[in-house]
Amino acid sequence: MSNINPDPFTTRPEIEGTFGVVTSTHWIATAVGMGILEKGGNAFDAGVATAFTLQVVEPHLNGPGGDVPIIVHDVKRGRTEVICGQGPAPAKATIAHYKSEGLEMVPGTGLLAACVPGTFESWMLLLRDYGTMRLRDVLEPAIAYAGNGYPLVERASATIQVVEKLFRQHWTTSAAVYLPNNEVPRPGTLFTNTKLSETYARILKEAESAGGDRVAQIERARQSWSQGFVAEAIDKFCRTQDVMDVSGSPHRGVLSADDMARWQPTVEAPLTYDYGRYTVCKPGVWSQGPVMLQQLALLKGFELDGLDPAGPEFIHLQIECAKLAFADREKFYGDPKFTDIPITTLLSDAYNDERRKLISRDAASLDFIPGSVEGFGSVVKLRRAEGHREAVGAMGAGEPTVGRFGEVRGDTVHFDIIDQAGNMVSATPSGGWLQSSPVIPELGFCLGSRAQMFWLEEDHPAALAPGKRPRTTLSPTMCYRDGEPYMAWGSPGGDQQDQWTTQFFLRHVHAKLNLQEAIDAPAWHSEHFPISFWPRTARPGVLVLESRVPKATVDTLKGRGHVVEIGPEWSEGRLTAASRVGRRRRAAANPRGMQGYAAGR
């Protein structure tokens, strides 16, 4: 319980048991994952089944054509690892090609924004190397829900309505799937995607043709995906279709079957930062994950114990540290296979001791101030946000996060699972949203749009180049406490992810809130720095608060110069979290949006 408020408000209990816990952004996926644990599967088996189910029941937030970073703690291996499921840019994706198409930046939708889809291969790696079950065990629930139907959530229906005109006029293959009976499906409709169900059923059939060996079946499934009928259909669609995108002009894609055949996910050690009793683990600088670690490196210089987690001091310090960390993200981060990234310096005490001097306890910074590391980084050009919002919504682009301005809404998805043995998995699948690109008719799903995070400027660390990974916003988290694996957590939400995950962690550590209390507490985000998505705009000084933040806090923050905007009561983030202490397993899920649930026993 909190030492700030003796009776903090929560919407539901923190789930607790000794057998295992599953928490995700959709109740059906949570139930599927828990069912796998009950059948004797481990956390990794449950994660794969949960992920495939989320593709079906939250198609506005993720899909088979998207990407995923995964953090795993494997008890047998005795270590924590990151699986990079972020596919790279195609071989033909050059700056020269995009500029020859008259583009100044990669469009936020359509075929030119597609990288190699990373999800399927990543789930197969997780199942093969960490799991215990057969492909049929983990794929059948998704096949059944896609074929037999599931209740469509309100946000999915609303997303389809926003892009209805685009579907009818330009993306007719998407209209065929998402406008059944030639109308926007209402919330609660039992919605089916028969073609997607058939695609996964065919992969399963081809996999089982390899014989009874579990690994042989998984390898055959991988072949069907990246060297078989799936890759062939994607290749043909990109070569032959002129697809309207957010630029206002149609373009053909550059993704090929050869790109898919040549790529496989990789496994690496996480980046870590020690914060008191805790060691926090994040994906590398090909993601935005290290901005959370740098926020902690900056916050370490302030005394946060005893602060009200909905008070002005707590919010002000977190936001001011976030501004500096995200400024460094913009200047320095990129694919470390292509560019040297000075991450050791960016997370060092000496560097952050100097950066911390820029923070005023009494005044909000309205300036964009990246740090300086000799020989690294690039100049960041700011684009103000005014004038872009209508185009963002109507053309299916924009940051996939909870919002207030009528853009297309998505949120990505997230899940955390811990089994009885103590295995842990945290993953943030995203991309391939129904609003990102037209459905490939033979497959029933669309491609992702992560390539919009590249810059078309040669000297930028995140410049577009063939085979290069875009700097993704996707960012799951794990931590150790007192040297023992302790907690997995994360949230959908684009650039907001590492703001909300940091706030959750600080509330849990410094205000002693349990997992559910720390999720339910009032939340906020900054829009001070450039967003990662088309059209890459910034809103200097803007701080968006849930309306549950106390008026006295709001007034104080305004007095310090924050450009405060008030959002709905329950509008910030979709966090889930799970923890393990001894035999105990705990989990919690976000009530915002009425979709996320935790389960366990």
Beta strands, then each sheet from edge to edge (+ up, - down):
strand 1: 15-17
strand 2: 20-24
strand 3: 68-74
strand 4: 79-85
strand 5: 150-151
strand 6: 190-191
strand 7: 243-244
strand 8: 250-251
strand 9: 266-268
strand 10: 271-275
strand 11: 278-282
strand 12: 383-384
strand 13: 415-419
strand 14: 424-427
strand 15: 477-481
strand 16: 484-490
strand 17: 524-526
strand 18: 537-538
strand 19: 542-546
strand 20: 563-567
strand 21: 576-581
strand 22: 584-589
strand 23: 597-600
sheet 1: 1+ 22- 21+ 16- 15+ 11- 10+
sheet 2: 9+ 4- 3+ 14- 13+ 2- 23+
sheet 3: 5+ 6-
sheet 4: 7+ 8-
sheet 5: 12+ 18+
sheet 6: 17+ 19- 20-
end
